[in-house]
Amino acid sequence: MENYTFNSLDLQLEGLVVSPTSTVPVYVSFLLFYLLILTANLGILLLVALDRNMHQPMYLLFCSLPVNDILGNSIMVPRLLVDLLLPPPQRIISYYECVIQAFTTHMYATASHSVLIIMAFDRYVAVCEPLRYAAIMTSRMVVKLTVSAWGVAFVLVGVLLGLTIRLNRCRTLISNPYCDNASLFKLSCESVLINNIYGFIFTVLLFSSSVGSMVVTYGRIAAVCVVKKNQSMNSKALKTCSTHLFVYLVMLLSGTLIITLHRYPQYSDARKLCAILFHIIPGILNPIIYGAQSGEVRRFFRSKLMCGRKSST
């Protein structure tokens, strides 16, 4: 008969299965990725805060992505680095820390979708209603959109974790490199039917709203470009929208892959790696892609480079 430990406050993380010879290279790689995420995203936030030319709706909305990337990775990667140096039996995490980590993890994923939805609306107004852009995208509208994006994510994830917290636990092993909702409710020996139903509704609602908004937004942008046949407008639309769409597709494909692999236990190692990369890759790509596409960012670094050359001469 299987032994159960009910409502233990100490949980064991399964973590990544890494051979002893690969531990150091994997550790150094994740550490460098994390430092790059912090440096790039904090740099973007400071740049937007200090440069008055970037106090525009597009950049203020974009600031939500660096904040989300920093929070999402800071709650996951440092703990992962510590666990890589420990043998599996010593990878212990408290239940309360695990709940906070799960909440932050799902907030990161949900806010990524909601923030990109409001950024798609901003791009639509900029391309299709350029003369009314300043009147529509006011400071008040930017605040409303930002609060809505984070507020909706907070409520949806709060209910998701609330349904899991109510369950009694009879197991202690988290079969994941970090805590998430699925790993937590799998610790219970009670019925998780309600959790599965809400999780399904949550996932369908999030994905359908984000995919639907992208299809509608970019469909209208494409229609306007085709009808007006304005080369300047088409170039602007391609420049401003391609970056946003690329970042969204990377996030969408990563999330879909993780959800799919959750259904196949035999691919647990691949799922764990994908779950980690879901945090790391967007965190690295977002500031690089948006920074490379932004004329204001390029001008800022160009001016600093010129000042550096003048001072050296």
C-alpha positions in Angstrom: 0.0 0.0 0.0 1.4 3.4 -1.0 2.3 5.8 1.9 0.9 9.3 1.8 2.0 12.4 3.5 -0.9 14.7 4.0 -0.6 18.5 3.6 3.2 18.5 4.0 4.7 22.0 4.0 7.9 20.7 2.4 7.8 19.7 -1.2 10.4 18.1 -3.4 11.2 19.5 -6.8 12.2 16.9 -9.4 14.2 19.5 -11.3 16.2 19.0 -14.5 17.8 15.6 -15.1 21.4 16.7 -15.9 24.5 14.4 -16.1 27.4 15.4 -13.8 29.5 16.3 -16.7 26.8 18.7 -18.1 26.0 20.4 -14.8 28.6 23.2 -15.1 27.9 24.0 -18.7 24.1 24.1 -18.1 24.5 26.2 -15.0 26.8 28.7 -16.7 24.5 28.9 -19.7 21.4 29.6 -17.6 23.3 32.1 -15.5 24.5 34.0 -18.5 21.0 34.0 -20.0 19.6 35.4 -16.8 22.2 38.1 -16.6 21.4 39.0 -20.2 17.7 39.2 -19.5 18.2 41.5 -16.5 20.7 43.7 -18.3 18.7 44.1 -21.6 15.3 44.6 -20.0 16.5 46.9 -17.3 18.4 48.9 -20.0 15.2 49.3 -22.0 13.2 50.4 -18.9 15.9 53.0 -18.0 16.1 54.2 -21.6 12.4 54.8 -21.8 12.3 56.5 -18.4 15.2 58.8 -19.1 14.6 59.7 -22.8 11.7 62.1 -23.2 11.4 61.3 -26.9 10.3 57.8 -25.9 7.5 59.0 -23.6 5.0 57.8 -26.2 2.1 55.3 -25.9 3.9 52.7 -27.9 7.0 52.7 -25.6 5.0 53.1 -22.4 2.9 50.0 -23.3 6.0 48.1 -24.3 7.5 48.7 -20.8 5.0 46.1 -19.5 7.0 43.4 -21.4 10.4 44.1 -19.8 8.7 44.2 -16.3 7.0 40.9 -17.0 10.1 39.3 -18.3 12.2 40.4 -15.3 9.5 39.2 -12.8 8.8 35.9 -14.6 12.5 35.0 -14.8 13.6 36.2 -11.4 11.1 34.0 -9.6 12.2 30.9 -11.6 15.8 31.0 -12.8 17.6 31.8 -9.5 15.8 28.9 -7.9 16.7 26.7 -10.8 20.4 27.6 -10.6 20.4 26.7 -6.9 18.7 23.3 -7.6 21.2 22.4 -10.3 24.0 22.4 -7.7 22.0 20.1 -5.4 21.3 16.4 -5.6 17.7 15.6 -6.3 16.8 14.5 -2.7 17.9 17.9 -1.4 15.8 20.0 -3.8 13.2 21.0 -1.2 10.8 23.9 -1.5 8.2 25.1 1.0 4.6 24.9 0.0 4.1 28.6 0.3 7.1 29.4 -1.9 5.8 26.9 -4.4 2.4 28.6 -4.5 4.0 32.0 -5.0 6.2 30.6 -7.8 3.2 29.0 -9.5 1.2 32.2 -9.3 4.1 34.3 -10.7 4.7 31.7 -13.4 1.1 31.8 -14.6 1.0 35.6 -14.3 4.0 35.8 -16.6 2.4 33.7 -19.2 -1.1 35.3 -19.0 0.3 38.9 -18.9 2.5 38.1 -21.9 -0.7 37.5 -23.9 -2.8 40.4 -22.5 0.1 42.9 -23.0 0.6 41.8 -26.6 -3.1 42.2 -27.2 -3.1 45.8 -26.1 0.0 46.4 -28.1 -1.7 45.0 -31.1 -4.5 47.6 -30.6 -1.9 50.3 -30.4 -0.4 49.2 -33.7 -3.8 49.1 -35.3 -4.6 52.7 -34.3 -1.1 53.9 -35.4 -1.4 52.4 -38.9 -5.1 52.6 -39.6 -6.0 55.8 -37.8 -2.7 57.9 -37.8 -4.5 61.3 -37.7 -6.5 60.2 -34.7 -3.7 58.4 -32.9 -2.9 61.2 -30.5 -6.6 61.7 -29.6 -7.2 57.9 -29.0 -4.0 56.9 -27.4 -3.9 59.4 -24.6 -2.1 59.0 -21.3 -5.3 58.0 -19.7 -6.0 55.4 -22.3 -2.5 54.0 -21.9 -3.1 53.7 -18.1 -6.4 52.0 -18.7 -5.0 49.5 -21.2 -2.1 48.6 -18.9 -4.2 48.2 -15.8 -6.7 46.1 -17.8 -3.9 43.8 -19.1 -2.4 43.2 -15.7 -5.8 43.2 -13.9 -7.4 40.5 -16.1 -4.3 38.4 -15.8 -4.3 38.8 -12.0 -8.0 37.7 -11.7 -7.8 34.8 -14.0 -4.6 33.4 -12.4 -5.9 34.2 -8.9 -9.0 32.0 -9.5 -6.8 29.3 -11.1 -4.5 29.0 -8.0 -7.4 29.5 -5.6 -9.1 26.4 -6.8 -5.8 24.5 -6.3 -5.0 25.8 -2.8 -8.4 24.5 -1.5 -7.3 20.9 -2.2 -5.7 18.7 0.4 -2.4 17.2 -0.6 -1.2 13.7 -0.2 1.9 13.8 -2.3 5.1 15.9 -2.1 6.9 15.5 -5.4 6.7 18.3 -8.0 7.4 16.7 -11.3 8.7 19.9 -12.8 11.8 22.1 -12.6 9.6 24.8 -11.0 6.1 25.0 -9.5 3.1 25.6 -11.6 -0.6 25.0 -11.2 -0.7 21.6 -12.9 2.2 20.3 -10.7 0.4 21.6 -7.5 -3.0 20.0 -8.1 -1.4 16.7 -9.1 -0.3 16.5 -5.5 -3.9 16.0 -4.4 -5.7 12.7 -4.0 -9.1 14.5 -4.2 -11.1 15.1 -7.4 -9.6 17.8 -9.6 -12.5 17.9 -12.1 -13.2 21.5 -11.3 -9.6 22.4 -11.7 -9.4 20.7 -15.1 -12.6 22.4 -16.3 -11.5 25.8 -15.2 -8.0 25.2 -16.5 -9.5 24.2 -19.9 -11.8 27.3 -19.9 -8.8 29.5 -18.9 -6.6 28.2 -21.6 -9.3 28.4 -24.3 -10.3 31.9 -23.3 -6.7 33.2 -23.2 -5.6 31.6 -26.5 -8.8 32.4 -28.4 -8.9 36.0 -27.2 -5.2 36.6 -28.1 -5.3 34.7 -31.4 -8.6 36.3 -32.3 -7.4 39.8 -31.5 -4.3 39.3 -33.6 -6.2 37.9 -36.6 -8.8 40.8 -36.4 -6.1 43.5 -35.9 -3.7 42.4 -38.5 -6.5 41.5 -40.9 -7.7 45.1 -40.7 -4.2 46.5 -41.0 -3.6 44.3 -44.1 -7.0 45.3 -45.6 -6.2 49.0 -45.2 -2.8 48.6 -46.7 -4.2 46.8 -49.7 -7.0 49.3 -50.3 -4.9 52.5 -49.9 -1.8 51.1 -51.7 0.3 53.7 -50.0 3.9 52.6 -50.1 4.9 54.8 -47.1 2.1 53.4 -45.0 2.8 49.8 -46.1 6.4 50.2 -45.1 5.5 51.7 -41.7 3.0 48.9 -41.1 5.5 46.2 -42.0 8.2 47.8 -39.8 6.0 48.3 -36.7 3.9 45.1 -36.9 6.4 42.5 -38.0 8.3 42.8 -34.7 5.2 42.5 -32.6 3.9 39.6 -34.6 7.2 37.7 -34.4 7.4 38.0 -30.6 3.8 36.9 -30.3 4.3 33.8 -32.5 7.4 32.7 -30.6 5.4 33.0 -27.3 2.4 31.2 -28.8 4.3 28.3 -30.2 6.3 27.8 -27.0 3.1 27.9 -24.8 1.3 25.5 -27.2 4.3 23.1 -27.1 4.4 23.0 -23.3 0.6 22.4 -23.0 0.9 19.6 -25.6 3.8 17.9 -23.9 2.0 17.9 -20.5 -0.3 15.3 -22.1 2.6 12.9 -22.8 4.5 11.9 -19.6 7.1 10.0 -21.7 8.4 13.4 -22.9 8.8 14.9 -19.5 12.4 15.9 -20.0 11.5 17.7 -23.2 8.6 19.4 -21.5 10.8 20.6 -18.6 13.3 22.1 -21.0 10.6 23.8 -23.1 9.0 25.2 -19.9 12.3 26.9 -19.0 12.9 28.2 -22.5 9.4 29.6 -22.5 10.6 32.1 -19.9 14.2 32.6 -21.1 13.8 33.0 -24.9 11.2 35.8 -24.9 13.0 37.5 -22.1 16.1 37.7 -24.3 14.4 38.3 -27.6 11.9 41.0 -26.6 14.4 43.8 -25.8 16.7 42.9 -28.7 14.0 42.7 -31.3 12.1 45.8 -30.2 15.3 47.7 -29.6 16.6 46.9 -33.1 13.4 47.9 -34.7 13.0 51.2 -32.7 14.3 54.3 -34.3 14.4 56.1 -31.0 16.6 53.3 -29.4 18.9 53.3 -32.4 19.3 57.1 -32.3 20.0 56.9 -28.6 22.8 54.4 -28.9 24.1 56.2 -32.1 24.3 59.5 -30.2 26.1 57.8 -27.2 28.5 56.2 -29.6 29.3 59.5 -31.3 29.8 61.1 -27.9 32.2 58.3 -27.0 34.2 58.8 -30.2 34.4 62.6 -29.7 35.6 62.2 -26.1 38.2 59.7 -27.1 39.6 62.0 -29.8 
